[in-house]
Amino acid sequence: MNEELLMELADCGSPERLLAVIFQHHPQWTPPIQVEEFALSVGIIEFRDLEVDGFVGALMTNLEKTMGVILAAKGMGRRRRRFTIGHELGHYLIPAHRGDKNCTSADLAETRRDTLHRQEEAQANRFSAGLLMPKPSFKAQLETMGTPEVSHIGQLAEKYDVSREAVANRYVELTAEMCAVVFTKDGRIRYGRASKDFPALSVRPGDATPSPIPRRSLGPVPASDWLKPVWGSRPPTLLAHQLDQSNGHGTVLLHIDTHNFEADEEEAELIESYTPRFRR
């Protein structure tokens, strides 16, 4: 067990601080990160299959939280299992979290912070994403890829050995581009994730997927099909590309060219400044 590292981690309150210390101790790591090997070095003593309906991951520790067992749902795919282990490891290493956790699939997608439970699940997700897809490496990879393409999701999933959905969340978090990734199933929206500057999506889980969507490469689609209207602004030029997958699943990449968007915004502001206003 790496006692020196554990002593330093005990003073870290946030996932980001934990990750900074971990990577300082392991500068030689390259993706894919060996998450189980690392977990064993910090006090996890066993990995077990979880066979409890409704839960995909769990953590059990001693009272002092100096050793623990991580459980992942039986039959879970390798890449989802890796993220689940990272999530439970986050609960284990974040000092304020309890040592007994039972996590659902919704918990492993949580980003909200409006309750203590959601805050802790979001923190565990940030830890897992940051451990398996280290920020410096991931951002550098995005910069070499250029204009977003839906194929990038699969390439990054392969490199970091995580699911497409985990990659999509990290992609929109760290990209400098205005884009969103929407996951579909049998022609219906499952959910979407957007970069911080991307306009608000109008599509909701359960909605019919707008069509048609280009399959070969990015192509124009009506912004009104995907985005909430903004009063006083004309809709941006929206590009989309869909990748069809097995069992009715699909991944849609939405992209707005930043340079064109800024030019449109400037033109709209200029038109507004020249609009005559009359006194009553």
C-alpha positions, 0 to 999 in steps of 0.5 A: 500500500502506498502510505505516503500517497494516502497521507497526502490524499487525506488532506485533499477535499475535492476530486480535483485536488485528489487527482492533482496529487495522484498524478504528481505521484504517477507522472509516468502514467499513460492512457488507458489508466490501470484503475484496478491496479491503482485502487489496490495500491490505496487500500481497496482489497477486493473487487466483487460482482454486484447482484442487487437489482437497481444498483450498478456499483457499491462500496464497502469499507471498515469504520476508519475507511482505510480498506474497502471492497468495490462492487460492480454489477455482474455482466457489466461491459469492461469500459462501463465497469472501469468508470464504475470502479473509478466512481466508487474509488472516488467515494473511497478517497474523498474524505467527506464521503461515507464508506458505505455506498450503493449507486444507481446508473443515474448516480453515475451520470449525475452532474447536479449539486442541489442536494448532498447526495447529488453533490457527492455522486457528481464529485465521484463522477468528476473523480472517475472522469479525471482519473481515467481521462486525465485533463492535460492528455485529453485536452491535448488530444482534442486540440490535435483532432480539430473540428469536432466529428462524431468519429472522435467519440469512438477514437477517444473511447478506444484510447482511454478504454471508457464508454462513448458516453463517458467520453462524450461528457468529458469531450463537451466539458473540455473542448474549446468548440461549441458542440453537444452530443446527444444519445438516442435509442430507437429514434428517441432522445435519451439525453444530451450533453452540451459544452458551456457556450452551446445554446440550450437544447430544446430536445428532451429525453423521450422526444422523437429524434429530429430528422433528417440528420446527415450520416456521412459528415457534418451537415446543416440541420434546422436549429429550431429542431434542436435549440431553444429560441432566443428572443431577439436573436436569429438562430445560429447555423447548426451542423449535425452528424449521426453515427448509427450503432447496434441495437437501435442506439445512435450518437448525434454530434451538434456543432456551431462554428465559433467564428461564424457564430461570433460574426452573426452575433456582431451583425445582429448587434450592429443591426440593433444599434441602427434600429430607429427608436421613436418617442411616444 
